[in-house]
C-alpha cells in the first residue's frame, strides 16, 4: 500500500517514495537554520541542491534529478529518514 497525504483541500493523494523524499528535502532546505555543510549524512548531502532558503522552489528539478539517480528503495528510505532527522535536529530538543 502506498503512503497517502491529505492536501490543504482535504483530499488524499498517493505519494511515491520519491515524492516523500522531495517534500522532506524541501522542508529541510527552507528551514531558517539549515546549513548544507552541517548535514551529517554524506549520502543526503550528495543529493541536496546547492541553493536553499525560504523561497526555494526547485521541487520539480530535484524530483527529476533524484529519479535519474536510480536510487534503490533502501537508499531512498535512508535519505527520507536522514532528512527527517536533520529537520528534527534543526528544530532543537523538545520541551517534553
Chimera marker file (.cmm) of the C-alpha trace (Angstrom):
<marker_set name="trace">
<marker id="1" x="0.000" y="0.000" z="0.000" r="1" g="1" b="0" radius="0.5"/>
<marker id="2" x="1.328" y="3.441" z="-0.909" r="1" g="1" b="0" radius="0.5"/>
<marker id="3" x="1.513" y="6.254" z="1.629" r="1" g="1" b="0" radius="0.5"/>
<marker id="4" x="-1.124" y="8.934" z="1.308" r="1" g="1" b="0" radius="0.5"/>
<marker id="5" x="-1.224" y="12.553" z="2.348" r="1" g="1" b="0" radius="0.5"/>
<marker id="6" x="-4.053" y="14.949" z="2.880" r="1" g="1" b="0" radius="0.5"/>
<marker id="7" x="-3.766" y="18.119" z="0.855" r="1" g="1" b="0" radius="0.5"/>
<marker id="8" x="-4.864" y="21.571" z="2.002" r="1" g="1" b="0" radius="0.5"/>
<marker id="9" x="-8.200" y="20.930" z="0.291" r="1" g="1" b="0" radius="0.5"/>
<marker id="10" x="-8.748" y="17.802" z="2.361" r="1" g="1" b="0" radius="0.5"/>
<marker id="11" x="-8.407" y="15.269" z="-0.455" r="1" g="1" b="0" radius="0.5"/>
<marker id="12" x="-5.865" y="12.489" z="-0.233" r="1" g="1" b="0" radius="0.5"/>
<marker id="13" x="-3.355" y="11.500" z="-2.859" r="1" g="1" b="0" radius="0.5"/>
<marker id="14" x="-0.943" y="8.610" z="-3.289" r="1" g="1" b="0" radius="0.5"/>
<marker id="15" x="2.665" y="9.603" z="-2.849" r="1" g="1" b="0" radius="0.5"/>
<marker id="16" x="5.660" y="7.763" z="-4.196" r="1" g="1" b="0" radius="0.5"/>
<marker id="17" x="8.772" y="7.441" z="-2.022" r="1" g="1" b="0" radius="0.5"/>
<marker id="18" x="10.487" y="9.980" z="-4.308" r="1" g="1" b="0" radius="0.5"/>
<marker id="19" x="7.638" y="12.439" z="-3.707" r="1" g="1" b="0" radius="0.5"/>
<marker id="20" x="8.038" y="12.000" z="0.050" r="1" g="1" b="0" radius="0.5"/>
<marker id="21" x="11.811" y="12.421" z="-0.218" r="1" g="1" b="0" radius="0.5"/>
<marker id="22" x="11.420" y="15.549" z="-2.350" r="1" g="1" b="0" radius="0.5"/>
<marker id="23" x="8.983" y="17.046" z="0.161" r="1" g="1" b="0" radius="0.5"/>
<marker id="24" x="11.270" y="16.278" z="3.104" r="1" g="1" b="0" radius="0.5"/>
<marker id="25" x="14.296" y="17.772" z="1.375" r="1" g="1" b="0" radius="0.5"/>
<marker id="26" x="12.194" y="20.838" z="0.519" r="1" g="1" b="0" radius="0.5"/>
<marker id="27" x="11.271" y="21.256" z="4.199" r="1" g="1" b="0" radius="0.5"/>
<marker id="28" x="14.934" y="20.940" z="5.138" r="1" g="1" b="0" radius="0.5"/>
<marker id="29" x="16.113" y="23.459" z="2.551" r="1" g="1" b="0" radius="0.5"/>
<marker id="30" x="13.520" y="26.024" z="3.665" r="1" g="1" b="0" radius="0.5"/>
<marker id="31" x="14.361" y="25.788" z="7.361" r="1" g="1" b="0" radius="0.5"/>
<marker id="32" x="15.935" y="29.055" z="8.570" r="1" g="1" b="0" radius="0.5"/>
<marker id="33" x="18.701" y="27.210" z="10.476" r="1" g="1" b="0" radius="0.5"/>
<marker id="34" x="19.649" y="24.933" z="7.529" r="1" g="1" b="0" radius="0.5"/>
<marker id="35" x="23.351" y="24.900" z="6.606" r="1" g="1" b="0" radius="0.5"/>
<marker id="36" x="24.355" y="22.416" z="3.923" r="1" g="1" b="0" radius="0.5"/>
<marker id="37" x="27.802" y="21.819" z="5.409" r="1" g="1" b="0" radius="0.5"/>
<marker id="38" x="26.306" y="20.729" z="8.761" r="1" g="1" b="0" radius="0.5"/>
<marker id="39" x="24.282" y="17.826" z="7.302" r="1" g="1" b="0" radius="0.5"/>
<marker id="40" x="25.515" y="14.607" z="8.914" r="1" g="1" b="0" radius="0.5"/>
<marker id="41" x="24.672" y="12.046" z="6.200" r="1" g="1" b="0" radius="0.5"/>
<marker id="42" x="27.120" y="12.129" z="3.317" r="1" g="1" b="0" radius="0.5"/>
<marker id="43" x="24.565" y="10.386" z="1.077" r="1" g="1" b="0" radius="0.5"/>
<marker id="44" x="21.956" y="13.040" z="1.849" r="1" g="1" b="0" radius="0.5"/>
<marker id="45" x="24.488" y="15.823" z="1.368" r="1" g="1" b="0" radius="0.5"/>
<marker id="46" x="25.386" y="14.382" z="-2.046" r="1" g="1" b="0" radius="0.5"/>
<marker id="47" x="21.772" y="14.686" z="-3.221" r="1" g="1" b="0" radius="0.5"/>
<marker id="48" x="21.000" y="18.118" z="-1.762" r="1" g="1" b="0" radius="0.5"/>
<marker id="49" x="20.827" y="21.030" z="-4.193" r="1" g="1" b="0" radius="0.5"/>
<marker id="50" x="23.339" y="23.841" z="-3.705" r="1" g="1" b="0" radius="0.5"/>
<marker id="51" x="20.660" y="26.538" z="-3.363" r="1" g="1" b="0" radius="0.5"/>
<marker id="52" x="18.334" y="26.828" z="-0.374" r="1" g="1" b="0" radius="0.5"/>
<marker id="53" x="16.212" y="29.284" z="1.553" r="1" g="1" b="0" radius="0.5"/>
<marker id="54" x="12.623" y="30.066" z="2.414" r="1" g="1" b="0" radius="0.5"/>
<marker id="55" x="11.754" y="30.886" z="-1.215" r="1" g="1" b="0" radius="0.5"/>
<marker id="56" x="13.358" y="27.723" z="-2.673" r="1" g="1" b="0" radius="0.5"/>
<marker id="57" x="11.005" y="26.228" z="-5.254" r="1" g="1" b="0" radius="0.5"/>
<marker id="58" x="13.055" y="23.621" z="-7.072" r="1" g="1" b="0" radius="0.5"/>
<marker id="59" x="10.950" y="20.561" z="-6.258" r="1" g="1" b="0" radius="0.5"/>
<marker id="60" x="10.365" y="19.599" z="-9.888" r="1" g="1" b="0" radius="0.5"/>
<marker id="61" x="14.066" y="19.766" z="-10.764" r="1" g="1" b="0" radius="0.5"/>
<marker id="62" x="15.009" y="17.921" z="-7.565" r="1" g="1" b="0" radius="0.5"/>
<marker id="63" x="12.402" y="15.204" z="-8.240" r="1" g="1" b="0" radius="0.5"/>
<marker id="64" x="13.773" y="14.736" z="-11.771" r="1" g="1" b="0" radius="0.5"/>
<marker id="65" x="17.361" y="14.604" z="-10.516" r="1" g="1" b="0" radius="0.5"/>
<marker id="66" x="16.514" y="12.071" z="-7.804" r="1" g="1" b="0" radius="0.5"/>
<marker id="67" x="14.658" y="9.960" z="-10.373" r="1" g="1" b="0" radius="0.5"/>
<marker id="68" x="17.662" y="9.959" z="-12.692" r="1" g="1" b="0" radius="0.5"/>
<marker id="69" x="19.902" y="8.899" z="-9.789" r="1" g="1" b="0" radius="0.5"/>
<marker id="70" x="18.170" y="5.475" z="-9.905" r="1" g="1" b="0" radius="0.5"/>
<marker id="71" x="18.239" y="5.081" z="-6.129" r="1" g="1" b="0" radius="0.5"/>
<marker id="72" x="17.140" y="1.746" z="-4.689" r="1" g="1" b="0" radius="0.5"/>
<marker id="73" x="14.408" y="1.515" z="-2.047" r="1" g="1" b="0" radius="0.5"/>
<marker id="74" x="16.886" y="1.218" z="0.837" r="1" g="1" b="0" radius="0.5"/>
<marker id="75" x="18.740" y="4.359" z="-0.259" r="1" g="1" b="0" radius="0.5"/>
<marker id="76" x="15.504" y="6.319" z="-0.619" r="1" g="1" b="0" radius="0.5"/>
<marker id="77" x="14.402" y="5.172" z="2.843" r="1" g="1" b="0" radius="0.5"/>
<marker id="78" x="17.802" y="6.164" z="4.271" r="1" g="1" b="0" radius="0.5"/>
<marker id="79" x="17.533" y="9.604" z="2.659" r="1" g="1" b="0" radius="0.5"/>
<marker id="80" x="13.976" y="10.159" z="3.939" r="1" g="1" b="0" radius="0.5"/>
<marker id="81" x="14.917" y="9.182" z="7.493" r="1" g="1" b="0" radius="0.5"/>
<marker id="82" x="18.041" y="11.347" z="7.444" r="1" g="1" b="0" radius="0.5"/>
<marker id="83" x="16.199" y="14.363" z="6.031" r="1" g="1" b="0" radius="0.5"/>
<marker id="84" x="13.613" y="13.978" z="8.818" r="1" g="1" b="0" radius="0.5"/>
<marker id="85" x="16.399" y="13.630" z="11.405" r="1" g="1" b="0" radius="0.5"/>
<marker id="86" x="18.091" y="16.794" z="10.117" r="1" g="1" b="0" radius="0.5"/>
<marker id="87" x="14.806" y="18.723" z="10.331" r="1" g="1" b="0" radius="0.5"/>
<marker id="88" x="14.298" y="17.477" z="13.889" r="1" g="1" b="0" radius="0.5"/>
<marker id="89" x="17.894" y="18.395" z="14.786" r="1" g="1" b="0" radius="0.5"/>
<marker id="90" x="17.346" y="21.935" z="13.446" r="1" g="1" b="0" radius="0.5"/>
<marker id="91" x="14.166" y="22.274" z="15.474" r="1" g="1" b="0" radius="0.5"/>
<marker id="92" x="16.143" y="21.603" z="18.640" r="1" g="1" b="0" radius="0.5"/>
<marker id="93" x="15.281" y="19.457" z="21.627" r="1" g="1" b="0" radius="0.5"/>
<marker id="94" x="11.641" y="19.021" z="22.509" r="1" g="1" b="0" radius="0.5"/>
<marker id="95" x="10.281" y="20.557" z="25.657" r="1" g="1" b="0" radius="0.5"/>
<marker id="96" x="8.906" y="17.219" z="26.869" r="1" g="1" b="0" radius="0.5"/>
<link id1="1" id2="2" r="1" g="1" b="0" radius="0.2"/>
<link id1="2" id2="3" r="1" g="1" b="0" radius="0.2"/>
<link id1="3" id2="4" r="1" g="1" b="0" radius="0.2"/>
<link id1="4" id2="5" r="1" g="1" b="0" radius="0.2"/>
<link id1="5" id2="6" r="1" g="1" b="0" radius="0.2"/>
<link id1="6" id2="7" r="1" g="1" b="0" radius="0.2"/>
<link id1="7" id2="8" r="1" g="1" b="0" radius="0.2"/>
<link id1="8" id2="9" r="1" g="1" b="0" radius="0.2"/>
<link id1="9" id2="10" r="1" g="1" b="0" radius="0.2"/>
<link id1="10" id2="11" r="1" g="1" b="0" radius="0.2"/>
<link id1="11" id2="12" r="1" g="1" b="0" radius="0.2"/>
<link id1="12" id2="13" r="1" g="1" b="0" radius="0.2"/>
<link id1="13" id2="14" r="1" g="1" b="0" radius="0.2"/>
<link id1="14" id2="15" r="1" g="1" b="0" radius="0.2"/>
<link id1="15" id2="16" r="1" g="1" b="0" radius="0.2"/>
<link id1="16" id2="17" r="1" g="1" b="0" radius="0.2"/>
<link id1="17" id2="18" r="1" g="1" b="0" radius="0.2"/>
<link id1="18" id2="19" r="1" g="1" b="0" radius="0.2"/>
<link id1="19" id2="20" r="1" g="1" b="0" radius="0.2"/>
<link id1="20" id2="21" r="1" g="1" b="0" radius="0.2"/>
<link id1="21" id2="22" r="1" g="1" b="0" radius="0.2"/>
<link id1="22" id2="23" r="1" g="1" b="0" radius="0.2"/>
<link id1="23" id2="24" r="1" g="1" b="0" radius="0.2"/>
<link id1="24" id2="25" r="1" g="1" b="0" radius="0.2"/>
<link id1="25" id2="26" r="1" g="1" b="0" radius="0.2"/>
<link id1="26" id2="27" r="1" g="1" b="0" radius="0.2"/>
<link id1="27" id2="28" r="1" g="1" b="0" radius="0.2"/>
<link id1="28" id2="29" r="1" g="1" b="0" radius="0.2"/>
<link id1="29" id2="30" r="1" g="1" b="0" radius="0.2"/>
<link id1="30" id2="31" r="1" g="1" b="0" radius="0.2"/>
<link id1="31" id2="32" r="1" g="1" b="0" radius="0.2"/>
<link id1="32" id2="33" r="1" g="1" b="0" radius="0.2"/>
<link id1="33" id2="34" r="1" g="1" b="0" radius="0.2"/>
<link id1="34" id2="35" r="1" g="1" b="0" radius="0.2"/>
<link id1="35" id2="36" r="1" g="1" b="0" radius="0.2"/>
<link id1="36" id2="37" r="1" g="1" b="0" radius="0.2"/>
<link id1="37" id2="38" r="1" g="1" b="0" radius="0.2"/>
<link id1="38" id2="39" r="1" g="1" b="0" radius="0.2"/>
<link id1="39" id2="40" r="1" g="1" b="0" radius="0.2"/>
<link id1="40" id2="41" r="1" g="1" b="0" radius="0.2"/>
<link id1="41" id2="42" r="1" g="1" b="0" radius="0.2"/>
<link id1="42" id2="43" r="1" g="1" b="0" radius="0.2"/>
<link id1="43" id2="44" r="1" g="1" b="0" radius="0.2"/>
<link id1="44" id2="45" r="1" g="1" b="0" radius="0.2"/>
<link id1="45" id2="46" r="1" g="1" b="0" radius="0.2"/>
<link id1="46" id2="47" r="1" g="1" b="0" radius="0.2"/>
<link id1="47" id2="48" r="1" g="1" b="0" radius="0.2"/>
<link id1="48" id2="49" r="1" g="1" b="0" radius="0.2"/>
<link id1="49" id2="50" r="1" g="1" b="0" radius="0.2"/>
<link id1="50" id2="51" r="1" g="1" b="0" radius="0.2"/>
<link id1="51" id2="52" r="1" g="1" b="0" radius="0.2"/>
<link id1="52" id2="53" r="1" g="1" b="0" radius="0.2"/>
<link id1="53" id2="54" r="1" g="1" b="0" radius="0.2"/>
<link id1="54" id2="55" r="1" g="1" b="0" radius="0.2"/>
<link id1="55" id2="56" r="1" g="1" b="0" radius="0.2"/>
<link id1="56" id2="57" r="1" g="1" b="0" radius="0.2"/>
<link id1="57" id2="58" r="1" g="1" b="0" radius="0.2"/>
<link id1="58" id2="59" r="1" g="1" b="0" radius="0.2"/>
<link id1="59" id2="60" r="1" g="1" b="0" radius="0.2"/>
<link id1="60" id2="61" r="1" g="1" b="0" radius="0.2"/>
<link id1="61" id2="62" r="1" g="1" b="0" radius="0.2"/>
<link id1="62" id2="63" r="1" g="1" b="0" radius="0.2"/>
<link id1="63" id2="64" r="1" g="1" b="0" radius="0.2"/>
<link id1="64" id2="65" r="1" g="1" b="0" radius="0.2"/>
<link id1="65" id2="66" r="1" g="1" b="0" radius="0.2"/>
<link id1="66" id2="67" r="1" g="1" b="0" radius="0.2"/>
<link id1="67" id2="68" r="1" g="1" b="0" radius="0.2"/>
<link id1="68" id2="69" r="1" g="1" b="0" radius="0.2"/>
<link id1="69" id2="70" r="1" g="1" b="0" radius="0.2"/>
<link id1="70" id2="71" r="1" g="1" b="0" radius="0.2"/>
<link id1="71" id2="72" r="1" g="1" b="0" radius="0.2"/>
<link id1="72" id2="73" r="1" g="1" b="0" radius="0.2"/>
<link id1="73" id2="74" r="1" g="1" b="0" radius="0.2"/>
<link id1="74" id2="75" r="1" g="1" b="0" radius="0.2"/>
<link id1="75" id2="76" r="1" g="1" b="0" radius="0.2"/>
<link id1="76" id2="77" r="1" g="1" b="0" radius="0.2"/>
<link id1="77" id2="78" r="1" g="1" b="0" radius="0.2"/>
<link id1="78" id2="79" r="1" g="1" b="0" radius="0.2"/>
<link id1="79" id2="80" r="1" g="1" b="0" radius="0.2"/>
<link id1="80" id2="81" r="1" g="1" b="0" radius="0.2"/>
<link id1="81" id2="82" r="1" g="1" b="0" radius="0.2"/>
<link id1="82" id2="83" r="1" g="1" b="0" radius="0.2"/>
<link id1="83" id2="84" r="1" g="1" b="0" radius="0.2"/>
<link id1="84" id2="85" r="1" g="1" b="0" radius="0.2"/>
<link id1="85" id2="86" r="1" g="1" b="0" radius="0.2"/>
<link id1="86" id2="87" r="1" g="1" b="0" radius="0.2"/>
<link id1="87" id2="88" r="1" g="1" b="0" radius="0.2"/>
<link id1="88" id2="89" r="1" g="1" b="0" radius="0.2"/>
<link id1="89" id2="90" r="1" g="1" b="0" radius="0.2"/>
<link id1="90" id2="91" r="1" g="1" b="0" radius="0.2"/>
<link id1="91" id2="92" r="1" g="1" b="0" radius="0.2"/>
<link id1="92" id2="93" r="1" g="1" b="0" radius="0.2"/>
<link id1="93" id2="94" r="1" g="1" b="0" radius="0.2"/>
<link id1="94" id2="95" r="1" g="1" b="0" radius="0.2"/>
<link id1="95" id2="96" r="1" g="1" b="0" radius="0.2"/>
</marker_set>
